Amino acid sequence: MSDDEAATGADVPAGTGPGAARRGTAWVILGVVAAALLICCCSAVIGVVVAWSAGLFDAR
């Protein structure tokens, strides 16, 4: 058993520390936020296009 395995434990691969899981979670959170922003922006654009095509922006 190497010194890395003894320090981190036998079930944790060498070279991965406790920060690896935190970085993975951060990427998942960033992905969810990016997807939510994309969905919100696309729905807003669709709403504006529908309102414009219905003539709601025409001056009366």
GROMACS elastic network, one bead per residue, 0.5 to 0.9 nm:
[ bonds ]
;  ai    aj funct       b0    kb
    1     4     6  0.82052   500
    1     5     6  0.62285   500
    1     6     6  0.67619   500
    1    10     6  0.85423   500
    2     5     6  0.53482   500
    2     6     6  0.63677   500
    2     7     6  0.87479   500
    3     6     6  0.50662   500
    3     7     6  0.61136   500
    3     8     6  0.86407   500
    4     7     6  0.51949   500
    4     8     6  0.61430   500
    4     9     6  0.80952   500
    4    13     6  0.88717   500
    4    14     6  0.59308   500
    4    15     6  0.77545   500
    5     8     6  0.53202   500
    5     9     6  0.53485   500
    5    10     6  0.55148   500
    5    11     6  0.83872   500
    5    12     6  0.75489   500
    5    13     6  0.74284   500
    5    14     6  0.60694   500
    6     9     6  0.53585   500
    6    10     6  0.67959   500
    7    10     6  0.87254   500
    8    11     6  0.81240   500
    8    12     6  0.61995   500
    8    13     6  0.79504   500
    8    14     6  0.72648   500
    8    15     6  0.89193   500
    8    16     6  0.85242   500
    8    17     6  0.75736   500
    9    12     6  0.56932   500
    9    13     6  0.82313   500
    9    14     6  0.87959   500
   10    13     6  0.73579   500
   10    14     6  0.87442   500
   12    15     6  0.86823   500
   12    16     6  0.71564   500
   12    17     6  0.81153   500
   13    16     6  0.60762   500
   13    17     6  0.86262   500
   14    17     6  0.81075   500
   16    19     6  0.76777   500
   16    20     6  0.61486   500
   16    21     6  0.89040   500
   17    20     6  0.58477   500
   17    21     6  0.81672   500
   18    21     6  0.62047   500
   18    22     6  0.71905   500
   19    22     6  0.50508   500
   19    23     6  0.62032   500
   19    24     6  0.87199   500
   20    23     6  0.52215   500
   20    24     6  0.63785   500
   20    25     6  0.87723   500
   21    24     6  0.51119   500
   21    25     6  0.62531   500
   21    26     6  0.86514   500
   22    25     6  0.51190   500
   22    26     6  0.61876   500
   22    27     6  0.87822   500
   23    26     6  0.50210   500
   23    27     6  0.63670   500
   23    28     6  0.87885   500
   24    27     6  0.52364   500
   24    28     6  0.64320   500
   24    29     6  0.88099   500
   25    28     6  0.50909   500
   25    29     6  0.62509   500
   25    30     6  0.86331   500
   26    29     6  0.51139   500
   26    30     6  0.61407   500
   26    31     6  0.85366   500
   27    30     6  0.50405   500
   27    31     6  0.60331   500
   27    32     6  0.85997   500
   28    31     6  0.50414   500
   28    32     6  0.62242   500
   28    33     6  0.86609   500
   29    32     6  0.51493   500
   29    33     6  0.62025   500
   29    34     6  0.85733   500
   30    33     6  0.51065   500
   30    34     6  0.60477   500
   30    35     6  0.85253   500
   31    34     6  0.50929   500
   31    35     6  0.60909   500
   31    36     6  0.85567   500
   32    35     6  0.51094   500
   32    36     6  0.61319   500
   32    37     6  0.86380   500
   33    36     6  0.50858   500
   33    37     6  0.61858   500
   33    38     6  0.85787   500
   34    37     6  0.51498   500
   34    38     6  0.61369   500
   34    39     6  0.86344   500
   35    38     6  0.50493   500
   35    39     6  0.61532   500
   35    40     6  0.85904   500
   36    39     6  0.51394   500
   36    40     6  0.61175   500
   36    41     6  0.85560   500
   37    40     6  0.50950   500
   37    41     6  0.60237   500
   37    42     6  0.84520   500
   38    41     6  0.52300   500
   38    42     6  0.60444   500
   38    43     6  0.85224   500
   39    42     6  0.52057   500
   39    43     6  0.60926   500
   39    44     6  0.85459   500
   40    43     6  0.52374   500
   40    44     6  0.61337   500
   40    45     6  0.86738   500
   41    44     6  0.50922   500
   41    45     6  0.62185   500
   41    46     6  0.86267   500
   42    45     6  0.51359   500
   42    46     6  0.61643   500
   42    47     6  0.85814   500
   43    46     6  0.50132   500
   43    47     6  0.60803   500
   43    48     6  0.86446   500
   44    47     6  0.50317   500
   44    48     6  0.62481   500
   44    49     6  0.86526   500
   45    48     6  0.51433   500
   45    49     6  0.61819   500
   45    50     6  0.86145   500
   46    49     6  0.51109   500
   46    50     6  0.61339   500
   46    51     6  0.85682   500
   47    50     6  0.51663   500
   47    51     6  0.61045   500
   47    52     6  0.84980   500
   48    51     6  0.50901   500
   48    52     6  0.59805   500
   48    53     6  0.84818   500
   49    52     6  0.50651   500
   49    53     6  0.60303   500
   49    54     6  0.84886   500
   50    53     6  0.51384   500
   50    54     6  0.61065   500
   50    55     6  0.87085   500
   50    56     6  0.89195   500
   51    54     6  0.50623   500
   51    55     6  0.63920   500
   51    56     6  0.53967   500
   51    57     6  0.71150   500
   52    55     6  0.51395   500
   52    56     6  0.56814   500
   52    57     6  0.56739   500
   52    58     6  0.79364   500
   53    56     6  0.76209   500
   53    57     6  0.86674   500
   54    57     6  0.82862   500
   55    58     6  0.54486   500
   56    59     6  0.83974   500
